[in-house]
Amino acid sequence: LRAIGGDYSQAAYGVGMEISIKLSREATDIDEDGAVHSAFQETLVLLLAEAYYGFVLGDAEAFVKFTGTPS
């Protein structure tokens, strides 16, 4: 999926909560290579940010998906 186009008057979105942010100097993180990183041992600060958003379509036929490659 590269993009979605359409009549956005047929769509609505909402914010379910404010963004919550937590900081930790003791947490651990596992990166994409599987390596474990300790915030305490590596003098890091890890951040967790959470938010809830909703999106609804009034008429699904008012939208199209673009899946091709750019020319």
Stockholm file with secondary structure:
# STOCKHOLM 1.0

chainA/1-71         LRAIGGDYSQAAYGVGMEISIKLSREATDIDEDGAVHSAFQETLVLLLAEAYYGFVLGDAEAFVKFTGTPS
#=GR chainA/1-71 SS CCEEEECGGGEEEEECSCCEEEEESSCEEECTTSCEEETTTTTCCEEEEECCEEEEESCGGGEEEECSCCC
#=GC SS_cons        CCEEEECGGGEEEEECSCCEEEEESSCEEECTTSCEEETTTTTCCEEEEECCEEEEESCGGGEEEECSCCC
//
